[in-house]
Amino acid sequence: MNRSSCAAISVSILIAFSGTTAIAQTVISAHSGLIHYVEGRVLLDGKPVEVKITNFPEVKENMELRTEDGRAEVLLNPGVFLRLAENSAIRMVANKLSDTRVEFLAGSALIESSRELSQKENFVTILYKGATTHLRKSGIYRFDSEPAQFRVYSGEAEVETGSNVLIVRSGKLIALDGLVAVEKFNPKDGDELSRWSERRAEYVSMANVSAAKYVSNSGSGLSSSGWYFNPYFGMFTYIPMNGMFYSPYGYSYFSPYTVYRVYQAPGNYTGGNSGFSGSRTTPVTTTPTASAPSSVASGGNAASQPFSRGNFGGGPSVGGGPSVGGGAGAAGRSAGGSSRR
């Protein structure tokens, strides 16, 4: 991975007025901890958080993010999301993209990783009291403080406490107040947080298509995987450098070299490095507008899971600086009648 490519995010925003197009560009520091989306009352070091399309606050080192009657989504390493339920809190210990460390303080936090987590390039560690948890694989992980538990819905993690080290795999949980033993649980059991997290994963995946298509059409290519801002949706998305990634929920992330599959007529495709193979019997008929994305990059590879695609709809009108919740994120308020379900 080119470390210098992680030094800045070049944010290009597409603004349409009377048929004309203007591109505004801003550079911000590239670290883990970008507050991507909030609902309700969320506080950063005691101050209310307001996320707008032109302003995504950061949870910097030693800062505390706390939800009251609200929820929050935070971007960690490229492809890794941390989502907080109501009445929950975290503190950022280290915000390097190559070595992210977050202290879980209270409530419930769910982490979705759509990529493998190498200890050398994109380490993610969660601290809770005397336990240190290293996330090792693509998967869905959950921390709760009451009772103090760590669950692995999919993936694999290493949990350390004192001299004890436990490997926790899919469908297993441990108590974080004693690490007595690894127990089984049903990964299909969910609640409001898990359902909200899956909806958010779908919206971010939807934003990937037009962003990857823009990069493909521009001919610029990618030197590494990373976060890309899609002004058409008013949100960041993840674009792999090559191949095609899938989130643990089954939603797809196309690279600029594989996104043509969404736009192409039906047919048989065999996977090279993307890991995709099989046939598609119905064409994708909806073609989203490609708007200029911006990026912060990190290394990546491809994964193989069943093909999945969403309904790629429109985003907000950019120009007045609307809340990020007004784009694809706003669907969270209407899916199933309420985002709190």
N, C-alpha and C positions, 0 to 999 in steps of 0.2 A: 504494500500500500504506500502511496506517495503521501508522506506525512504533511508536506507543505500544502497539499490540496485540502487538508482539514483546517487550514488557518482562517478561512473566511467563507461566508455564504454570499454568493452574488445573486441578489433577489431582483428578478426582472418582472415587472408588473405590466400586463397588457390592459390599456385603458381605451375604450371606444367612445368617441364623441362624433356624432353626425357623419358616420361612415369613415372617419379618419382614425388612425391608430398612433398612439404615443407610448413609448416604453420608458418607464422610470426605473432606475437601478439604484439599489442601496446595498452596502456591504456591512454585515454584522459579524461578530465573533462566532466561531463554530464550536460549540461545546454541547455535551449532553445537558438536558434540563430546559429545553424550550417548551413553554406552556402553549400547547397547540390548540386546546379547546377547553372551555369551561361552561358549566351550567349552574345557575344559582349562585350562592354566596361562597366565594373562594378567596382566601387570604394568602398573601405572600409577605412574610415577615410582619404580619398584622395589618397589612394594607389591602384593600379590595383589589382583586385582579380583574382587569378588563382586557379581553383579547380582541384585537381588530385586525383587519387584513393588512394594515400598515404597521402593526405593532404587536409582536409576539413576545411577551415578557420572558425572562430567563430565571430559572432557579439557580442562582450562582452558589459557589461553595459556601457552606455554613448557613445558607438561607433555608427557612422553613416554609413549606407549602402546606396549608391546612384548609380542608373543606368544612363548611358548616352544613347548611341546607343546600348542598351543591355537589358537583362532581368535577373532576379535572382529568385531562389527558396530557401527559408529558412525553416528549420525544427524548429517548436516550440515544444509544448508538443507532446508526442507520438500520432500520428494520426492527427496532425494539421500542415498544410502547409501554408506558406505565400509566395505569388508570386507577384513580382514587374514587372510592365510594363516598357517601355522605359521612360527615364527622370522622374524617381520617386525616392523617398527617405524615409527612416525610421530611427529612432534612438531607440536603445535598452535601456529601462528604468530599467527593472528588468528581469533577465534571469533564475529565478528559474523554474524548471519544474512544481512545484506546484502552482506557481503564476507568470505568464509571463505577462509583461507589455511592450507594444511597442508604441512609438509615431510615428504616420503617419505624414510626413512632406510635401510631395508634390507628384503630379502625380496620379498614380492609383495603388492600391494594392488589391489583391483578396486573401481571406483566405478560405481554404477548411478544414473543420473539419469532420473527419470520426468517431467521437465519441461524446457522450454527455459530456458537460463541467461542471463538478461539482465545485461549489464554494469552496469546502473544499480540493480537491485534484488536480485539474488541471485547475485552473482559467486562462482565457485568456482575457486581457483587452487592448483595443486600445484607445490611446489618440489622439485627434486632436483639437488644439486650446482650446476652453472652453468646449468641449464635451468629455465625458468618456463613452466608449462603452464596455459593458460586453457581450461576446458571451456565450450563454447559452445552445445551442443544436447543435447536428450534423447538418451541413449545409454548404452553400456557401454564403460568405459575401464579399461585395466590398466597398472600400473607394475611392472617387475621390476628388481632390482638385479644379478642374475647370470643372463644378461648384462644390462647396463643398457639396457632397452628400454621404449618406450611404444607400446601397441597400442590402436587404436580398433576395437572390434568393431562398434559402430554409433554414429552421432553425428558430431561434428566438434570439433576442438580447435585452438588456436593455440599453437605452441611457440616460445618466444624463447630465444635464447642469444647474448649479446653484441649484435651488430648484425643478426644473422640472425633471420628470422621465417619459420616454416613452417606451413602449414595442413595438418593431418592429418585425413583423412576415413575413412569406414567401410572396413574391410578393409585398412588401411594401418598400417605401423609405422615407427618411426625408432629409431636407436641414440641413447641419451641421453649417451653418452660422447664424442660428436663431431658428432652431427647430420649425418652424411655425406650421406644421401639417404633419401627416403621409399620404402619397399619394400612389396610386397604380401604378405599372408598369408591363410590360410583362416580366416575367423571361426567356422567350424563346429568347428574343432579346440578341444578343451577339456581340462581336467584337474580335479583334486579341488576346487580353489578355484572354478572357474567353475561346476561342478555344484552345489556348496554354495550359492553366491551365488544361483543360480536357484531353489533350494528355499526359501531365505530370502525371496526376492521373492514367491513364491507364498503363504507364510504371512502376510506383511504384507498382501498383497492380500485374503486371506480375512478378516482382522480388520477390513477397511474396511467390509464390508457391514453388520454389526450396529451399528457405530459411526455410519455415515451414516444408518441407519434410525432410531437413537435421536435424532439431531439433527433428522431430518425429523419424527418424532412429537412432539418437544418444541415444535415451532413457533418455535424461537429463530432458526433460519437461521444463515448464516455471512456475515461481512463480508469474509473473505478465506480463501485456502487455508491449510492448515497441518497440523502433527502433532497427532494426537488419541490419547489413551490409552484403550485398550479393556480394562477389567478382566476382561471375559469371556474374553479370550484372554491376559491378562497381558502385553500388549505395546502399543507405539505403532503407529499406522497413519497413512496419509496420506489426507486428505479434501480434494478440490478444492472450491472455492467454488461452481462451477457446472459443468454439462456432465459429461463422463466422461473421465478420463485412462486411458492404458494405459502400463504399464511397458514398457521395451525388450524384456522377455521375453514380452510379450503378455498380462499379467495386468491386470485392470481395477480402476480406482479410481472409485467412484461418488460423486457429490455427493449431498447430501440431496434434491435435486430430480430426480435420475435413478435413485436406488436402488430406486424402486418397480418398475422393470423386472425385478428379481430375483424379486419376490414376485407379479407379475401373471401372469394366464393367458397362454398363448402367443398370438401375434398379430403383426401387422405394425406396426413403429414407424418413424417417420421422424425423422431427427436434427435439430434446430434448432442451437443453439450447441454441442451435445454432439458433433456430428460422427458420430453413430450413425445408421445406416440399415440396413434389411434386414428379415428375418423370422426368427422362432424357431419351430421345429416341435415342440419338446418343452418342457414346463413345468419350472420350477425347483421341486422339491418339498420341499427342505429349508429350513426357516425358522429361522435362528439367533436366539437370545435377544438382545434389544437392551439393552445395559447402558450406563450413563451414561459417555460419554467426556469427556475433558478436552482442552484444546487449547493450541497455540501457533501463531499464524497467520502467513501470508505470502501475497503475491499469487500468482495463477495463471491459467492459461487451459486450454482443452481441446485434446486431440489425437485423431487418428482412426487406429485400427488395427483389425484383425479382432477381433470380440467374443470374449472369453474369460472363463470363470468356473471357480472351483475347487469343491471339495467342502467346504462350510462345516460344520465339526464343532464340538464343544464345547471349552471351555477349562477352566482349573483352578478349583477351589473357592477363592475369595478370602477371606481372613480370617486365615489363619495366616501371611501374608507369604511364600508360597513363592517359589522362584527363578523368574525370568521364563522359564527354560528348561522349566518344567513345563507351560506353556500350549501355544499353537500352535508355539512354538519347539521344544518337546520332540519334535515330529515329525521334526526334523532328525536325531534319533538313531536313528529307526526307518525312515526313508525309504530304501528299497533295502537295508535291513539295517544300515547304519552311516552316520553323518553324515560320516565321513572318506572317502567315496567320491565 
